[in-house]
């Protein structure tokens, strides 16, 4: 994504300073297409309350997006863990006990077998990422108890 900001500086001395119709030619473009720009004029005065309201709404949108993303990652880890349990033909509490006893190399060997079988049906996963997701799931689950 490219960010393009064009600012044109004019001779402000020649302008009438009492004129209420100031426009400062500036263009902001936050799109990957740098040929199209959005012009923002300064004709309308924005109050501090309006700015604060706009900022609060943008922060709220960002927080909602972050929460949705965290919830999606949590569900993904849960699904992955349940599929790992199915792959090992063990119940979740048995997998938890076994996982805690295994060393890092043993976990990677186990996960590589799982990824080679299960990963073909879904988005390609690396053994390392699956190991990290399972670790995160177990840590998160432990912290909620």
C-alpha positions as MATLAB code, in Angstrom:
seq = 'XXXXXXXXXXXXXXXXXXXXXXXXXXXXXXXXXXXXXXXXXXXXXXXXXXXXXXXXXXXXXXXXXXXXXXXXXXXXXXXXXXXXXXXXXXXXXXXXXXXXXXXXXXXXXXXXXXXXXXXXXXXXXXXXXXXXXXXXXXXXXXXXX';
ca = [
       0.000    0.000    0.000;
       1.398    3.303   -0.901;
       0.814    6.525    0.930;
       1.020    9.697   -1.079;
       0.684   13.184    0.282;
       0.815   16.203   -1.993;
       1.094   19.596   -0.406;
       1.176   22.677   -2.543;
       2.542   25.826   -0.988;
       1.142   29.053   -2.339;
       2.047   32.604   -1.708;
      -0.271   33.369    1.195;
       0.716   37.009    1.241;
      -1.287   37.684   -1.908;
      -4.451   36.167   -0.376;
      -6.892   38.189    1.644;
      -6.434   36.989    5.269;
     -10.028   37.914    6.193;
     -11.517   35.689    3.526;
     -13.586   32.931    5.181;
     -13.306   30.682    2.173;
      -9.756   29.336    2.580;
      -9.000   26.155    0.772;
      -5.624   24.597    1.080;
      -5.012   22.313   -1.837;
      -3.826   19.081   -0.400;
      -4.386   15.562   -1.540;
      -4.138   12.432    0.529;
      -4.105    9.014   -1.007;
      -4.041    5.846    1.024;
      -4.839    3.544   -1.836;
      -2.632    1.291   -3.886;
      -3.671    3.332   -6.938;
      -1.565    6.491   -6.679;
      -3.285    8.077   -9.676;
      -6.504    8.720   -7.777;
      -6.316   11.126   -4.881;
      -8.874   12.418   -2.445;
      -8.952   16.172   -1.998;
      -9.637   17.539    1.432;
     -10.546   21.176    1.728;
     -10.480   23.186    4.917;
     -13.728   25.102    4.281;
     -15.613   23.485    7.146;
     -14.403   24.085   10.659;
     -14.346   20.985   12.801;
     -14.816   21.399   16.516;
     -12.803   19.578   19.133;
     -15.910   17.644   20.149;
     -16.429   16.413   16.577;
     -12.790   15.394   16.314;
     -13.002   13.598   19.656;
     -16.182   11.843   18.551;
     -14.608   10.759   15.253;
     -11.508    9.521   17.043;
     -13.603    7.601   19.575;
     -15.591    5.906   16.815;
     -12.409    4.941   14.954;
     -10.867    3.550   18.151;
     -14.063    1.595   18.807;
     -13.929    0.114   15.288;
     -10.285   -0.856   15.772;
     -11.021   -2.472   19.148;
     -13.911   -4.452   17.656;
     -11.636   -5.606   14.831;
      -8.952   -6.671   17.320;
     -11.498   -8.582   19.422;
     -12.888  -10.336   16.349;
      -9.406  -11.295   15.232;
      -8.512  -12.642   18.682;
     -11.748  -14.622   18.809;
     -11.066  -16.071   15.348;
      -7.544  -17.094   16.391;
      -8.917  -18.705   19.554;
     -11.456  -20.712   17.536;
      -8.739  -21.708   15.061;
      -6.517  -22.989   17.870;
      -9.428  -24.920   19.367;
     -10.251  -26.511   16.000;
      -6.624  -27.352   15.389;
      -6.301  -28.926   18.827;
      -9.457  -31.008   18.352;
      -8.161  -32.195   14.959;
      -4.848  -33.109   16.581;
      -6.768  -35.100   19.194;
      -8.692  -36.886   16.425;
      -5.455  -37.572   14.558;
      -3.916  -39.126   17.666;
      -7.172  -40.955   18.520;
      -6.973  -39.588   22.057;
      -9.250  -37.459   24.211;
      -8.254  -33.852   24.824;
      -7.131  -34.390   28.429;
      -4.918  -37.308   27.324;
      -3.344  -35.144   24.607;
      -2.739  -32.355   27.139;
      -0.898  -34.742   29.474;
       1.109  -36.247   26.627;
       1.958  -32.804   25.197;
       3.316  -31.556   28.513;
       5.581  -34.594   28.846;
       7.048  -34.273   25.354;
      10.187  -32.270   24.580;
      10.376  -29.736   21.768;
      11.907  -32.170   19.264;
       9.324  -34.848   20.067;
       6.532  -32.304   19.660;
       7.887  -31.292   16.251;
       8.101  -34.924   15.107;
       4.525  -35.541   16.226;
       3.269  -32.354   14.581;
       5.127  -33.037   11.324;
       3.200  -36.299   10.942;
      -0.047  -34.492   11.714;
       0.684  -31.705    9.222;
       1.676  -34.122    6.473;
      -1.698  -35.900    6.754;
      -4.069  -33.154    7.856;
      -2.453  -30.131    6.211;
      -3.258  -31.312    2.688;
      -6.985  -30.756    3.253;
      -6.630  -27.266    4.659;
      -4.501  -24.160    4.345;
      -0.844  -25.191    4.226;
       0.600  -25.183    7.711;
       4.126  -25.585    8.921;
       4.935  -27.959   11.746;
       6.422  -25.093   13.734;
       3.268  -22.982   13.476;
       1.057  -25.918   14.515;
       3.300  -26.578   17.518;
       3.091  -22.908   18.523;
      -0.707  -22.868   18.108;
      -1.117  -25.960   20.283;
       1.194  -24.465   22.913;
      -0.799  -21.213   22.871;
      -4.079  -23.097   23.141;
      -2.925  -25.062   26.156;
      -1.470  -21.994   27.872;
      -4.635  -19.971   27.220;
      -6.857  -22.805   28.420;
      -4.757  -23.161   31.559;
      -5.007  -19.420   32.323;
      -8.829  -19.503   32.137;
      -9.098  -22.246   34.770;
];
